[in-house]
Amino acid sequence: MSECEKIEKLLKALADKSRLQILDCIQNGVSNPGEIAKELDRHRSTIEKHLRVLLKANIVEKVPSLTKSGHLSVYYRIRDNANRLLTTIQEACQKA
């Protein structure tokens, strides 16, 4: 994949209101797909679809975790490079 194609994939992933809302939830500490679905009042399957797009664009990464009862749970976190990009975009929007 060329550099231009990677940039296009990243920008397309960020050019969606629902995905930006999901990223906002993750930044605010809500990072489980079920919790994000409740927070945004959407179906979990819809949230998971958007998370797959964000994963393929290398914006988020999966973090497996065990619950207190020993069950496997998956959380998401924003990759460091994407977090810096989001911060820059947010700052640019505040100045506009």
VMD Tcl script that draws the C-alpha trace (Angstrom):
set ca {
  {0.00 0.00 0.00}
  {1.42 3.38 -0.99}
  {1.83 6.28 1.42}
  {-1.01 8.14 -0.31}
  {-3.32 5.15 0.09}
  {-2.50 4.94 3.80}
  {-3.28 8.64 4.26}
  {-6.52 8.26 2.31}
  {-7.57 5.31 4.51}
  {-6.81 7.28 7.66}
  {-8.68 10.39 6.53}
  {-11.70 8.38 5.36}
  {-11.86 6.66 8.74}
  {-11.81 10.02 10.51}
  {-14.33 11.63 8.14}
  {-17.32 10.03 9.84}
  {-19.28 11.62 12.69}
  {-20.04 8.28 14.38}
  {-16.38 7.26 14.40}
  {-15.38 10.63 15.81}
  {-17.96 10.17 18.57}
  {-16.54 6.71 19.30}
  {-13.02 8.16 19.51}
  {-14.33 10.84 21.87}
  {-15.80 8.11 24.10}
  {-12.48 6.26 24.13}
  {-10.61 9.47 24.99}
  {-13.04 9.96 27.89}
  {-12.47 6.47 29.29}
  {-15.40 4.55 27.75}
  {-13.58 1.93 25.71}
  {-15.64 -1.27 25.73}
  {-17.91 -1.70 22.67}
  {-20.95 -2.39 24.85}
  {-20.32 0.68 26.99}
  {-19.74 2.83 23.90}
  {-23.03 1.58 22.43}
  {-24.88 2.57 25.61}
  {-23.16 5.95 25.78}
  {-24.05 6.78 22.16}
  {-27.45 5.02 22.19}
  {-26.54 2.81 19.24}
  {-26.50 -0.93 18.61}
  {-23.35 -2.73 19.64}
  {-23.00 -4.26 16.15}
  {-22.92 -0.75 14.65}
  {-20.21 0.31 17.10}
  {-18.18 -2.80 16.33}
  {-18.44 -2.11 12.58}
  {-17.03 1.38 13.10}
  {-14.31 0.03 15.40}
  {-13.21 -2.38 12.66}
  {-12.75 0.58 10.29}
  {-10.71 2.40 12.96}
  {-8.63 -0.75 13.54}
  {-7.87 -1.17 9.82}
  {-6.78 2.47 9.64}
  {-4.44 1.90 12.64}
  {-6.21 4.55 14.69}
  {-7.20 2.27 17.56}
  {-5.91 -1.02 18.91}
  {-7.57 -3.85 20.83}
  {-6.60 -4.41 24.44}
  {-7.71 -7.77 25.84}
  {-8.45 -7.77 29.55}
  {-9.89 -10.05 32.21}
  {-12.88 -8.94 34.23}
  {-13.01 -9.42 38.00}
  {-14.99 -12.62 37.40}
  {-12.29 -13.94 35.05}
  {-14.09 -13.39 31.74}
  {-12.24 -12.09 28.71}
  {-13.21 -8.57 27.72}
  {-11.95 -6.41 24.87}
  {-11.28 -2.73 25.24}
  {-9.99 -0.26 22.70}
  {-7.43 2.48 23.01}
  {-6.31 5.14 20.61}
  {-2.80 4.58 19.29}
  {-0.29 7.23 20.36}
  {0.30 8.58 16.84}
  {-3.46 8.85 16.19}
  {-3.98 10.50 19.58}
  {-1.49 13.23 18.66}
  {-3.25 13.71 15.32}
  {-6.67 13.97 16.99}
  {-5.33 16.52 19.46}
  {-3.92 18.60 16.61}
  {-7.23 18.43 14.72}
  {-9.19 19.42 17.85}
  {-6.89 22.39 18.47}
  {-7.21 23.51 14.83}
  {-11.03 23.34 15.09}
  {-11.02 25.46 18.26}
  {-9.00 28.17 16.49}
  {-11.27 28.21 13.43}
}
mol new
graphics top color blue
foreach p $ca { graphics top sphere $p radius 0.5 }
foreach p [lrange $ca 0 end-1] q [lrange $ca 1 end] { graphics top cylinder $p $q radius 0.2 }
display resetview
